[in-house]
Amino acid sequence: MRRENLDALKAQQARMMGDCKGHSPATRAAMAWLIAANAPHMRASQLATWADQQLWEGAKAAHKANPETLHTLPDSILQSIAWGEAVALL
C-alpha cells in the first residue's frame, strides 16, 4: 500500500470515528453540487474557495429550496463518498 493510500485510509477512519477535521473533498463536491444545481449563476471556481462552513450553510439552503436535488448527485461524486458521509448528507 502506498503512503498516500495509507494516509487517506487513516483520514477516512478518523472521520468515521467522529474525529473530523473538516469535510472530505467528496463531501465538499456534493455540497457544491447542491448549491450549483439550485443557483445556476454560481460557478465551481467560486465554490472551490468557500470554507467548509460556507459550503455547509449554502448546501442546507439549497436543500431547503429543492430537497430532490440531493438525489441528482452524479455517480462521479457518489462513488467517492464514504458510507458515513452519505448518511450524514442525507
CYANA upper distance limits for C-alpha pairs under 8 A (distance plus 0.5 A):
  1 MET  CA      5 ASN  CA      6.93
  1 MET  CA      6 LEU  CA      7.09
  2 ARG  CA      6 LEU  CA      6.81
  3 ARG  CA      7 ASP  CA      6.67
  4 GLU  CA      8 ALA  CA      6.57
  5 ASN  CA      9 LEU  CA      6.62
  6 LEU  CA     10 LYS  CA      6.70
  7 ASP  CA     11 ALA  CA      6.67
  8 ALA  CA     12 GLN  CA      6.59
  9 LEU  CA     13 GLN  CA      6.67
 10 LYS  CA     14 ALA  CA      6.65
 11 ALA  CA     15 ARG  CA      6.75
 12 GLN  CA     16 MET  CA      6.82
 12 GLN  CA     82 ALA  CA      8.42
 13 GLN  CA     17 MET  CA      6.80
 14 ALA  CA     18 GLY  CA      6.95
 14 ALA  CA     19 ASP  CA      5.65
 14 ALA  CA     20 CYS  CA      6.81
 15 ARG  CA     19 ASP  CA      5.92
 15 ARG  CA     20 CYS  CA      5.14
 15 ARG  CA     21 LYS  CA      8.29
 16 MET  CA     20 CYS  CA      8.40
 16 MET  CA     84 GLY  CA      6.86
 22 GLY  CA     52 ASP  CA      7.22
 23 HIS  CA     27 THR  CA      6.41
 23 HIS  CA     28 ARG  CA      6.68
 23 HIS  CA     52 ASP  CA      7.10
 24 SER  CA     28 ARG  CA      6.72
 25 PRO  CA     29 ALA  CA      6.58
 26 ALA  CA     30 ALA  CA      6.74
 26 ALA  CA     77 ILE  CA      6.57
 26 ALA  CA     78 LEU  CA      8.38
 26 ALA  CA     80 SER  CA      6.11
 26 ALA  CA     81 ILE  CA      5.94
 27 THR  CA     31 MET  CA      6.74
 27 THR  CA     81 ILE  CA      7.03
 27 THR  CA     85 GLU  CA      7.36
 28 ARG  CA     32 ALA  CA      6.58
 28 ARG  CA     52 ASP  CA      7.81
 28 ARG  CA     55 LEU  CA      7.65
 29 ALA  CA     33 TRP  CA      6.53
 29 ALA  CA     77 ILE  CA      7.26
 30 ALA  CA     34 LEU  CA      6.83
 30 ALA  CA     73 LEU  CA      7.44
 30 ALA  CA     77 ILE  CA      7.00
 31 MET  CA     35 ILE  CA      6.88
 31 MET  CA     55 LEU  CA      6.61
 31 MET  CA     56 TRP  CA      7.14
 31 MET  CA     58 GLY  CA      8.20
 31 MET  CA     59 ALA  CA      5.65
 32 ALA  CA     36 ALA  CA      6.51
 32 ALA  CA     44 ALA  CA      7.80
 32 ALA  CA     47 LEU  CA      6.78
 32 ALA  CA     48 ALA  CA      8.50
 32 ALA  CA     55 LEU  CA      7.19
 32 ALA  CA     59 ALA  CA      7.57
 33 TRP  CA     37 ALA  CA      6.37
 33 TRP  CA     73 LEU  CA      7.53
 34 LEU  CA     38 ASN  CA      6.90
 34 LEU  CA     59 ALA  CA      6.20
 34 LEU  CA     62 ALA  CA      6.54
 34 LEU  CA     63 HIS  CA      7.38
 34 LEU  CA     69 THR  CA      6.78
 34 LEU  CA     70 LEU  CA      7.02
 34 LEU  CA     73 LEU  CA      8.41
 35 ILE  CA     39 ALA  CA      6.35
 35 ILE  CA     42 MET  CA      8.16
 35 ILE  CA     58 GLY  CA      6.65
 35 ILE  CA     59 ALA  CA      5.97
 35 ILE  CA     62 ALA  CA      5.92
 36 ALA  CA     40 PRO  CA      5.82
 36 ALA  CA     41 HIS  CA      7.97
 36 ALA  CA     42 MET  CA      6.12
 36 ALA  CA     43 ARG  CA      7.46
 36 ALA  CA     44 ALA  CA      8.08
 37 ALA  CA     69 THR  CA      7.53
 38 ASN  CA     62 ALA  CA      6.33
 38 ASN  CA     65 ALA  CA      8.06
 38 ASN  CA     66 ASN  CA      7.75
 38 ASN  CA     69 THR  CA      8.26
 39 ALA  CA     62 ALA  CA      8.40
 42 MET  CA     46 GLN  CA      7.25
 42 MET  CA     47 LEU  CA      7.84
 43 ARG  CA     47 LEU  CA      7.03
 44 ALA  CA     48 ALA  CA      6.50
 45 SER  CA     49 THR  CA      7.54
 46 GLN  CA     50 TRP  CA      7.66
 47 LEU  CA     55 LEU  CA      7.96
 50 TRP  CA     54 GLN  CA      6.34
 50 TRP  CA     55 LEU  CA      6.68
 51 ALA  CA     55 LEU  CA      6.86
 52 ASP  CA     56 TRP  CA      6.61
 53 GLN  CA     57 GLU  CA      6.63
 54 GLN  CA     58 GLY  CA      6.53
 55 LEU  CA     59 ALA  CA      6.39
 56 TRP  CA     60 LYS  CA      6.65
 57 GLU  CA     61 ALA  CA      6.80
 58 GLY  CA     62 ALA  CA      6.59
 59 ALA  CA     63 HIS  CA      6.48
 60 LYS  CA     64 LYS  CA      6.62
 61 ALA  CA     65 ALA  CA      6.72
 62 ALA  CA     66 ASN  CA      6.72
 62 ALA  CA     67 PRO  CA      8.16
 63 HIS  CA     67 PRO  CA      5.07
 63 HIS  CA     68 GLU  CA      8.14
 63 HIS  CA     69 THR  CA      7.40
 63 HIS  CA     70 LEU  CA      7.60
 68 GLU  CA     72 THR  CA      7.71
 69 THR  CA     73 LEU  CA      7.77
 70 LEU  CA     90 LEU  CA      8.37
 73 LEU  CA     77 ILE  CA      7.19
 73 LEU  CA     78 LEU  CA      7.18
 74 PRO  CA     78 LEU  CA      6.91
 75 ASP  CA     79 GLN  CA      6.32
 76 SER  CA     80 SER  CA      7.35
 77 ILE  CA     81 ILE  CA      7.08
 81 ILE  CA     85 GLU  CA      6.57
 81 ILE  CA     86 ALA  CA      6.69
 82 ALA  CA     86 ALA  CA      6.74
 83 TRP  CA     87 VAL  CA      6.79
 84 GLY  CA     88 ALA  CA      6.69
 85 GLU  CA     89 LEU  CA      6.63
 86 ALA  CA     90 LEU  CA      6.72
